[in-house]
């Protein structure tokens, strides 16, 4: 009963449109930054290495390398400060958490790209005639 009440209260704060993101994706997270009275959008791009939680408490961990230093940030998906999450590239992975990327350097840090296969064209689409 109490969990149902919590879900009802939290439902008002959930975002209606959340992007379809998966572990291994290269994403751009657009964050709202307040500096005094000014507000700006800052983009943090990197590889999605972890996702956890459910509902309003769901978070993602994004990792990128700046210089030779690895930087990880944890974002709450439904936070009003997270404006948008854009998927740049799909990664082909076999793990739920990619913490092993923390110890990789250089090209070993790259993930294979997941290529989405399109439907094979039928014979009429290729030739333009009906057999």
C-alpha positions in Angstrom: 0.0 0.0 0.0 2.7 2.5 0.9 4.7 1.7 -2.2 1.6 2.5 -4.3 1.3 5.9 -2.6 4.9 6.6 -3.2 4.5 5.8 -6.9 1.5 8.1 -7.2 3.3 11.0 -5.6 6.5 10.4 -7.6 4.5 10.1 -10.8 3.8 13.8 -10.9 7.6 14.5 -11.2 8.5 11.9 -13.8 9.4 13.1 -17.3 6.9 12.1 -20.0 9.5 11.5 -22.7 12.7 9.7 -21.8 15.1 8.6 -24.5 15.8 5.0 -25.2 19.3 4.6 -23.8 21.3 1.4 -23.2 24.6 0.6 -21.6 27.5 1.2 -24.0 25.9 4.1 -25.8 27.8 7.3 -26.5 25.5 10.1 -25.2 25.4 13.8 -24.9 23.7 14.9 -21.7 22.6 18.5 -21.7 22.6 20.0 -18.2 21.2 23.2 -17.0 23.8 25.2 -15.0 23.0 28.2 -12.8 25.8 30.8 -12.4 24.5 33.5 -10.2 21.4 34.8 -12.0 22.4 33.5 -15.4 21.4 30.1 -16.7 23.2 28.1 -19.5 23.2 24.6 -20.9 26.4 22.5 -20.6 26.9 19.3 -22.7 28.6 16.4 -21.1 29.4 13.7 -23.7 30.7 10.2 -22.9 30.0 6.5 -22.7 27.1 5.3 -20.6 28.7 2.8 -18.2 26.0 2.2 -15.7 22.3 2.6 -15.1 20.5 1.9 -11.9 17.4 2.7 -9.9 13.8 2.8 -11.0 11.2 5.5 -11.3 12.2 9.0 -10.2 15.4 7.6 -8.6 16.8 6.2 -11.8 20.4 7.4 -12.5 22.9 6.9 -15.3 26.7 7.1 -15.0 28.5 8.7 -18.0 32.3 8.4 -18.4 34.6 10.4 -20.6 38.3 11.1 -20.8 39.6 14.6 -20.8 43.4 14.9 -21.4 44.6 11.7 -19.7 42.2 12.0 -16.8 38.9 10.0 -16.7 35.8 11.9 -15.5 32.6 10.3 -14.5 29.3 12.0 -13.7 26.1 10.6 -12.3 22.9 12.1 -13.7 19.4 11.6 -12.4 17.3 11.0 -15.6 14.2 12.7 -14.3 16.0 15.7 -12.8 14.7 19.1 -14.0 18.4 20.1 -14.5 18.9 17.4 -17.1 17.4 19.0 -20.2 18.0 16.3 -22.8 19.9 13.1 -23.4 20.9 12.5 -27.0 22.3 9.2 -28.2 25.2 9.7 -30.6 26.3 6.1 -31.1 25.1 2.6 -30.0 27.6 0.4 -28.4 27.7 -3.4 -28.6 28.3 -4.8 -25.1 27.7 -7.9 -23.2 27.7 -6.5 -19.6 25.3 -4.6 -17.5 28.0 -2.4 -16.0 31.1 -1.3 -17.9 33.3 -0.6 -14.9 36.2 -2.4 -16.6 36.6 0.7 -18.9 38.1 2.5 -16.0 41.3 0.5 -16.4 41.5 0.7 -20.2 43.7 3.2 -22.0 43.8 4.4 -25.6 42.1 2.4 -28.3 41.3 -0.4 -25.8 38.7 1.9 -24.3 36.6 1.9 -27.5 33.5 -0.2 -27.9 32.2 -1.8 -31.0 29.4 0.0 -32.7 26.1 -1.8 -32.8 24.8 -1.5 -36.3 21.0 -1.7 -36.7 20.2 -3.9 -39.7 17.6 -2.6 -42.1 15.1 -4.9 -43.7 16.3 -6.5 -46.9 14.7 -4.9 -49.9 12.3 -7.1 -51.8 12.7 -7.9 -55.5 10.1 -5.4 -56.6 11.9 -2.6 -54.8 15.2 -3.5 -56.4 14.0 -3.9 -60.0 10.9 -1.7 -59.9 8.9 -4.4 -61.7 6.3 -6.9 -60.5 7.1 -10.5 -61.4 
